[in-house]
């Protein structure tokens, strides 16, 4: 893989969703690898090389791309919470927002050398196949997953004009993730010393990963021969929610009372989602998967 600064000139990276959970880690990852990073976020108050931009505003997105002229792009900005209540916003942001970005990049006088779009393993839905390879037929089971699959299909219309990579990360977590997400919620309960926790579906298996693994893989995909490819980002190991809770009980030194709240139970819940990372290895070389216990300990012991 090429070093981004081999010619002595630092390349420019544009990250959408730069102030989000993953974005903050990716900014640090790319800066440490020698990139000059420009961030774009829907949140107000951007500072330095960061801009507040509504991706659904076509003109604003065009202006952003013309100003930055990026060498590489990582598109993280999306509504990523499966249970988000505003379905219209999910589709506008995840599909229309992505199209506006691709249109702006395609019209730019400077062609980026890589455009990585973050999709989701949720597009696979419920499948009897395990591990899930990139060839498994999509079967999305919720609006979030449908929006991501629609984004992928739409992006293919631009592959003859842009060097696009489609990444499908499986579930991942880490310090700073909102406790709306399952593992973060569980860790926060133990950090507070709660004696009980209310959850929804507890008979689920997921391919949990560490956000640091994910952003490292994103960077390496930008620097690899992955253009035109769709690739899973996963550990290849399935862990049940019950096992994750047991890990936290071991770390915290006490047992927690798990109560199923029917209001938290999702219809059409995906029961098992465990992926194959063979293609990822083929594209970027050896990978080091961070064990879930190590990730949970990092989250539990973090001062923030």
PLY file of the C-alpha trace (Angstrom):
ply
format ascii 1.0
element vertex 304
property float x
property float y
property float z
element edge 303
property int vertex1
property int vertex2
end_header
0.00 0.00 0.00
1.20 3.47 -0.85
2.09 5.98 1.79
-0.15 9.03 1.26
2.80 11.40 1.75
5.37 9.57 -0.41
5.81 12.59 -2.70
6.29 14.98 0.22
2.94 16.70 -0.26
0.23 15.97 2.26
-2.98 14.82 0.58
-6.32 16.34 1.52
-9.10 14.23 3.01
-12.74 15.26 3.31
-14.75 13.49 6.00
-18.49 14.03 6.22
-19.95 13.39 9.65
-16.61 14.41 11.14
-18.08 15.38 14.51
-19.91 12.10 14.94
-18.74 9.10 16.95
-16.80 7.48 14.10
-15.77 10.76 12.52
-13.73 11.92 15.49
-11.69 8.70 15.44
-11.25 8.82 11.68
-10.01 12.42 11.77
-7.29 11.36 14.21
-6.49 8.23 12.17
-6.01 10.12 8.91
-4.11 13.02 10.47
-1.67 10.57 12.05
-1.21 8.97 8.63
-0.19 12.26 7.03
-3.44 13.66 5.64
-4.70 17.22 5.91
-8.26 16.61 7.06
-11.29 18.77 6.35
-14.45 17.87 8.19
-18.09 18.49 7.35
-20.86 18.11 9.89
-24.54 18.96 10.14
-23.86 20.34 13.62
-23.34 24.07 14.07
-20.12 25.52 15.40
-17.48 24.01 13.15
-13.98 25.27 13.86
-10.69 25.24 11.96
-10.84 22.88 8.98
-14.42 21.90 9.75
-17.59 23.21 8.14
-21.24 22.99 9.06
-23.04 21.66 5.97
-26.50 20.22 5.37
-25.94 17.42 2.86
-29.52 17.80 1.70
-28.62 21.33 0.52
-27.28 20.63 -2.95
-25.69 24.04 -3.41
-23.94 23.99 -0.05
-22.46 20.56 -0.76
-21.21 21.74 -4.15
-19.58 24.79 -2.56
-17.91 22.60 0.07
-16.37 20.27 -2.51
-15.20 23.15 -4.69
-13.51 24.75 -1.68
-11.80 21.61 -0.34
-10.87 19.84 -3.62
-10.17 16.59 -1.72
-7.78 13.85 -2.73
-9.83 11.29 -0.79
-13.32 11.33 0.69
-14.90 9.28 3.45
-18.66 9.72 3.64
-19.81 8.87 7.16
-22.65 11.37 7.55
-25.93 9.51 7.96
-28.75 8.81 10.32
-27.28 5.64 11.80
-29.73 4.78 14.58
-32.01 1.95 13.42
-34.87 3.05 15.67
-34.72 6.71 14.58
-38.29 8.03 14.57
-38.21 10.28 11.47
-38.33 7.92 8.50
-38.39 10.78 5.98
-35.16 12.14 7.45
-33.51 8.72 7.20
-34.13 8.52 3.46
-33.37 12.19 2.75
-30.07 12.11 4.59
-28.87 8.63 3.68
-29.86 8.65 0.00
-30.37 12.23 -1.22
-27.51 13.57 0.89
-25.15 10.98 -0.57
-26.29 11.74 -4.11
-25.64 15.45 -3.61
-22.11 14.65 -2.47
-21.39 12.34 -5.42
-22.79 14.85 -7.88
-20.55 17.58 -6.45
-17.48 15.33 -6.54
-18.17 14.28 -10.13
-18.42 17.92 -11.24
-15.24 18.98 -9.46
-12.24 19.83 -11.65
-10.09 17.70 -9.35
-10.98 14.01 -9.38
-10.45 12.35 -5.97
-8.45 9.14 -6.02
-10.82 7.35 -3.63
-14.35 7.93 -2.33
-15.31 5.59 0.49
-19.03 5.39 1.30
-20.01 3.90 4.65
-22.96 1.59 4.14
-24.01 -1.03 6.73
-24.16 -4.77 7.29
-27.79 -4.19 8.23
-28.58 -4.48 4.53
-28.18 -8.28 4.85
-31.16 -8.56 7.22
-32.10 -12.00 8.46
-30.19 -14.70 6.63
-29.41 -18.33 7.37
-25.96 -17.93 5.84
-23.00 -17.64 8.20
-20.51 -16.13 7.88
-22.01 -13.51 5.60
-19.90 -12.71 2.54
-20.37 -9.75 0.24
-22.16 -12.04 -2.23
-25.06 -12.77 0.13
-28.27 -11.29 -1.27
-29.50 -8.24 0.67
-32.71 -8.63 2.68
-33.12 -5.38 4.66
-35.54 -5.62 7.58
-35.96 -1.95 8.57
-36.02 1.52 7.01
-32.45 2.27 8.01
-31.21 -0.83 6.18
-33.39 -0.09 3.15
-31.98 3.45 3.00
-28.42 2.13 3.05
-29.13 -0.41 0.32
-30.81 2.30 -1.76
-27.71 4.44 -1.22
-25.53 1.61 -2.54
-27.65 1.17 -5.68
-27.68 4.91 -6.28
-23.90 5.10 -5.82
-23.39 2.49 -8.54
-24.75 5.02 -11.04
-21.63 7.10 -10.34
-18.99 4.36 -10.44
-18.00 5.15 -14.02
-17.23 8.72 -12.96
-15.89 8.31 -9.43
-13.49 5.86 -7.69
-16.04 4.55 -5.19
-15.52 1.95 -2.45
-18.59 0.65 -0.61
-17.84 -0.39 2.98
-20.31 -2.45 5.01
-19.29 -2.26 8.68
-20.94 -4.65 11.11
-21.86 -3.49 14.63
-19.06 -1.56 16.33
-18.61 0.45 19.48
-16.10 2.35 21.60
-15.57 5.24 23.98
-17.85 8.14 23.13
-20.65 6.25 21.42
-24.16 7.34 22.41
-25.86 5.10 24.94
-28.77 4.85 22.50
-26.68 2.03 21.09
-26.83 -1.33 22.78
-23.31 -2.00 24.06
-22.80 1.60 25.13
-26.04 1.44 27.10
-24.93 -1.75 28.85
-21.48 -0.37 29.68
-22.95 2.86 31.05
-25.25 0.91 33.38
-22.25 -0.91 34.84
-20.22 2.32 35.07
-23.01 3.79 37.18
-23.28 0.65 39.27
-26.90 0.04 38.28
-28.38 -3.18 39.65
-30.81 -3.77 36.76
-31.15 -2.94 33.08
-34.10 -2.95 30.68
-33.38 -4.28 27.21
-35.35 -5.41 24.18
-34.39 -8.46 22.17
-31.71 -10.32 24.12
-31.55 -13.48 21.98
-29.42 -11.84 19.28
-25.90 -12.49 18.01
-23.74 -9.76 16.50
-20.30 -9.40 14.97
-19.16 -6.69 17.38
-16.07 -4.63 16.54
-14.01 -1.78 17.92
-14.28 1.68 16.32
-10.47 1.82 16.21
-10.44 -1.30 14.03
-13.05 0.25 11.74
-11.27 3.56 11.14
-7.98 1.77 10.54
-9.70 -0.37 7.92
-11.23 2.73 6.31
-7.80 4.35 6.00
-6.22 1.22 4.57
-9.05 0.82 2.05
-8.38 4.37 0.83
-4.75 3.39 0.25
-5.45 -0.01 -1.35
-6.67 -1.23 -4.71
-10.29 -1.37 -3.59
-11.93 0.94 -6.14
-15.26 -0.43 -7.33
-15.37 -3.00 -4.53
-17.96 -3.71 -1.85
-16.37 -5.00 1.35
-17.47 -6.15 4.80
-15.76 -4.73 7.88
-16.15 -7.35 10.55
-14.36 -9.55 13.05
-15.79 -12.84 11.83
-16.80 -13.70 15.41
-20.38 -13.78 16.64
-21.15 -12.82 20.24
-24.54 -13.09 21.89
-25.94 -10.23 23.90
-25.96 -12.54 26.90
-22.23 -13.18 26.46
-21.55 -9.44 26.22
-23.40 -8.87 29.49
-21.41 -11.69 31.12
-18.16 -10.01 30.03
-19.31 -6.78 31.66
-20.30 -8.62 34.85
-16.80 -10.08 35.00
-15.21 -6.65 34.45
-17.45 -4.90 36.99
-17.43 -7.70 39.55
-21.19 -8.04 40.00
-24.26 -9.48 38.31
-26.97 -7.29 36.83
-30.69 -8.06 36.66
-31.71 -8.08 32.98
-35.35 -7.24 32.35
-37.00 -7.41 28.92
-39.08 -4.30 28.23
-41.64 -5.04 25.49
-41.42 -1.39 24.38
-37.78 -1.96 23.44
-38.47 -5.13 21.44
-38.14 -4.43 17.71
-40.29 -6.15 15.14
-38.29 -7.97 12.45
-35.21 -7.90 14.66
-32.19 -9.41 12.90
-31.31 -12.44 15.02
-27.79 -13.21 13.79
-25.37 -10.99 11.92
-21.88 -12.47 11.63
-19.64 -11.63 8.69
-16.69 -12.90 6.72
-13.64 -10.63 6.55
-11.83 -12.68 3.89
-12.30 -10.00 1.22
-11.11 -7.27 3.56
-7.92 -9.22 4.18
-7.43 -9.71 0.45
-7.74 -5.97 -0.14
-5.70 -4.51 2.73
-3.57 -7.39 4.00
-3.32 -8.67 7.55
-5.82 -7.26 10.01
-5.76 -7.26 13.79
-9.21 -7.72 15.29
-9.59 -6.21 18.76
-11.35 -8.72 21.07
-14.71 -7.55 22.40
-13.59 -7.96 26.01
-10.72 -5.54 25.38
-13.09 -3.00 23.81
-15.58 -3.25 26.66
-12.81 -2.85 29.24
-11.58 0.26 27.42
-15.11 1.71 27.53
-15.73 0.72 31.14
-12.44 2.13 32.39
-12.54 5.34 30.36
-12.69 8.51 32.49
-15.14 10.13 30.05
0 1
1 2
2 3
3 4
4 5
5 6
6 7
7 8
8 9
9 10
10 11
11 12
12 13
13 14
14 15
15 16
16 17
17 18
18 19
19 20
20 21
21 22
22 23
23 24
24 25
25 26
26 27
27 28
28 29
29 30
30 31
31 32
32 33
33 34
34 35
35 36
36 37
37 38
38 39
39 40
40 41
41 42
42 43
43 44
44 45
45 46
46 47
47 48
48 49
49 50
50 51
51 52
52 53
53 54
54 55
55 56
56 57
57 58
58 59
59 60
60 61
61 62
62 63
63 64
64 65
65 66
66 67
67 68
68 69
69 70
70 71
71 72
72 73
73 74
74 75
75 76
76 77
77 78
78 79
79 80
80 81
81 82
82 83
83 84
84 85
85 86
86 87
87 88
88 89
89 90
90 91
91 92
92 93
93 94
94 95
95 96
96 97
97 98
98 99
99 100
100 101
101 102
102 103
103 104
104 105
105 106
106 107
107 108
108 109
109 110
110 111
111 112
112 113
113 114
114 115
115 116
116 117
117 118
118 119
119 120
120 121
121 122
122 123
123 124
124 125
125 126
126 127
127 128
128 129
129 130
130 131
131 132
132 133
133 134
134 135
135 136
136 137
137 138
138 139
139 140
140 141
141 142
142 143
143 144
144 145
145 146
146 147
147 148
148 149
149 150
150 151
151 152
152 153
153 154
154 155
155 156
156 157
157 158
158 159
159 160
160 161
161 162
162 163
163 164
164 165
165 166
166 167
167 168
168 169
169 170
170 171
171 172
172 173
173 174
174 175
175 176
176 177
177 178
178 179
179 180
180 181
181 182
182 183
183 184
184 185
185 186
186 187
187 188
188 189
189 190
190 191
191 192
192 193
193 194
194 195
195 196
196 197
197 198
198 199
199 200
200 201
201 202
202 203
203 204
204 205
205 206
206 207
207 208
208 209
209 210
210 211
211 212
212 213
213 214
214 215
215 216
216 217
217 218
218 219
219 220
220 221
221 222
222 223
223 224
224 225
225 226
226 227
227 228
228 229
229 230
230 231
231 232
232 233
233 234
234 235
235 236
236 237
237 238
238 239
239 240
240 241
241 242
242 243
243 244
244 245
245 246
246 247
247 248
248 249
249 250
250 251
251 252
252 253
253 254
254 255
255 256
256 257
257 258
258 259
259 260
260 261
261 262
262 263
263 264
264 265
265 266
266 267
267 268
268 269
269 270
270 271
271 272
272 273
273 274
274 275
275 276
276 277
277 278
278 279
279 280
280 281
281 282
282 283
283 284
284 285
285 286
286 287
287 288
288 289
289 290
290 291
291 292
292 293
293 294
294 295
295 296
296 297
297 298
298 299
299 300
300 301
301 302
302 303
